[in-house]
């Protein structure tokens, strides 16, 4: 696995003053931002980190979180025994969304099984965007 480097590709070093301490990130942005940055980074090579890169992770995190909040809020009061429609009675858009989500789930499970966490992040983020 690669080294952690700054956005210019220089290795992190106390003497250069370019170290970003994980505790500082979790204190200022939260542990989930740090976790998302790790999952969104190709760990097979050098891993670039900077405040700008972490801010992009924070933006992506908010996009994913807000998408999930919106989707979950629409389930309020949903009772499958009363409200669930068979696919042939759904709108075309609803059938497309259900199919896209099912395909995404298959791809995510495969990526996790192969330890391709960057793929998981990219697929989920793209789906939310």
RAQUIMO-V512912 format. One line per field, one symbol per residue. psi: psi as a letter, one per 30 degrees, with the letter a starting at -180 (. if undefined). A space follows every 10 residues. Layout:
psi->???
//
This chain:
psi->lllklaffgk kkkeefggkj keeeeeeefl eeeeeeeefg kjgfakjkkl eeeeeeeeee eeeeeeeeee eefffkfkje fefkkleffl leeeeeeeee eeeeeeeeee eefghieeee eeeeeeee.
//
